[in-house]
Amino acid sequence: AIIEKSVQLTSLTLLLSFVNVPRAFLNSLANSIHLKVMILWCAQNLAGQLVGGNGNGILDGMLRNPQNQLESLNLEYTGLEDHHLIALANLLPTSKVKSLHFKFNKIQSHGLL
């Protein structure tokens, strides 16, 4: 509710330790066009929900939205794998993201090349 209600919120840090992150909560992130900085760490593998292989992930919609203001994205401990990073990299040229952090994930050399 705080994310949906606050149009003033420009920076968000979430350290999620619970097992099931509600989809409604993740959807509210996708609609947060005023965020400039988002730091998301979680104790579970959220990569598939964040960056969908078929373009339906939370970040897919967020970064495709021309109104989105996100400039810094930190996705540590989210379970990102090579194919997630590749899909995310394809969205970056048309987004406003200038800084991406993704350490402590499952990225191999294939995802970096």
C-alpha positions as CSV (number, residue, x, y, z in Angstrom):
1,A,0.0,0.0,0.0
2,I,2.8,2.4,0.8
3,I,4.3,2.0,-2.7
4,E,0.9,2.5,-4.4
5,K,-0.1,5.5,-2.3
6,S,3.2,7.5,-2.3
7,V,3.9,9.4,-5.4
8,Q,6.7,11.1,-3.6
9,L,8.7,8.0,-2.9
10,T,11.9,8.1,-5.0
11,S,14.1,5.6,-3.2
12,L,13.2,2.2,-1.9
13,T,15.3,-0.5,-0.1
14,L,13.7,-3.8,0.5
15,L,15.4,-6.7,2.4
16,L,12.8,-9.4,2.0
17,S,13.3,-12.4,4.3
18,F,9.9,-14.0,4.1
19,V,9.3,-17.0,1.8
20,N,6.3,-15.9,-0.3
21,V,6.4,-12.3,-1.6
22,P,2.8,-11.5,-2.6
23,R,2.4,-11.0,-6.3
24,A,0.2,-7.9,-5.6
25,F,3.2,-6.3,-3.8
26,L,5.5,-7.0,-6.8
27,N,2.9,-5.6,-9.2
28,S,2.8,-2.4,-7.1
29,L,6.5,-2.1,-7.7
30,A,6.0,-2.3,-11.5
31,N,3.7,0.7,-11.2
32,S,6.1,2.8,-9.2
33,I,7.2,5.2,-11.9
34,H,8.7,7.8,-9.5
35,L,11.3,5.5,-8.0
36,K,14.8,6.5,-8.9
37,V,16.7,4.0,-6.7
38,M,15.5,0.5,-5.9
39,I,17.5,-1.9,-3.8
40,L,15.9,-5.4,-3.6
41,W,17.5,-8.2,-1.7
42,C,15.5,-11.3,-0.8
43,A,16.0,-14.7,0.8
44,Q,14.3,-16.5,-2.0
45,N,14.6,-16.8,-5.7
46,L,12.5,-14.0,-7.2
47,A,14.4,-13.8,-10.5
48,G,11.6,-15.4,-12.6
49,Q,9.0,-12.9,-11.2
50,L,11.3,-9.9,-11.6
51,V,12.6,-10.6,-15.2
52,G,10.3,-13.0,-17.1
53,G,11.6,-15.0,-20.0
54,N,8.5,-14.0,-22.0
55,G,8.5,-10.3,-21.0
56,N,6.0,-10.5,-18.2
57,G,8.3,-9.9,-15.3
58,I,7.9,-7.0,-12.9
59,L,11.1,-5.2,-14.2
60,D,10.1,-5.9,-17.8
61,G,7.0,-3.7,-17.4
62,M,8.7,-1.2,-15.2
63,L,11.7,-0.6,-17.5
64,R,9.6,-0.5,-20.7
65,N,7.4,2.2,-19.2
66,P,8.7,5.6,-20.7
67,Q,7.4,7.4,-17.5
68,N,9.6,5.3,-15.3
69,Q,12.3,7.3,-13.5
70,L,14.5,4.4,-12.2
71,E,18.2,5.2,-12.4
72,S,19.8,2.8,-10.0
73,L,18.8,-0.8,-9.6
74,N,20.3,-3.2,-7.1
75,L,19.2,-6.9,-7.4
76,E,21.6,-8.7,-5.0
77,Y,20.6,-12.1,-3.7
78,T,17.6,-12.4,-6.0
79,G,18.5,-15.6,-7.8
80,L,19.3,-14.0,-11.2
81,E,20.7,-16.5,-13.7
82,D,22.3,-15.8,-17.1
83,H,19.0,-15.7,-19.0
84,H,17.5,-13.2,-16.6
85,L,20.5,-10.9,-16.9
86,I,20.5,-11.2,-20.7
87,A,16.8,-10.3,-20.7
88,L,17.4,-7.4,-18.3
89,A,20.3,-6.1,-20.4
90,N,18.0,-5.9,-23.5
91,L,15.7,-3.5,-21.5
92,L,18.5,-1.2,-20.3
93,P,19.2,0.8,-23.5
94,T,15.6,2.2,-23.6
95,S,15.4,2.8,-19.8
96,K,16.9,5.5,-17.6
97,V,18.9,3.0,-15.5
98,K,22.5,4.2,-15.2
99,S,23.6,1.8,-12.4
100,L,22.9,-1.9,-12.1
101,H,24.2,-4.1,-9.2
102,F,23.6,-7.8,-9.3
103,K,26.3,-9.5,-7.2
104,F,25.6,-12.7,-5.1
105,N,23.4,-14.2,-7.9
106,K,23.8,-17.2,-10.1
107,I,25.5,-15.4,-13.1
108,Q,28.1,-17.4,-15.1
109,S,30.3,-16.1,-17.9
110,H,27.6,-16.7,-20.5
111,G,25.4,-14.0,-18.8
112,L,28.3,-11.5,-18.8
113,L,29.3,-11.8,-22.5
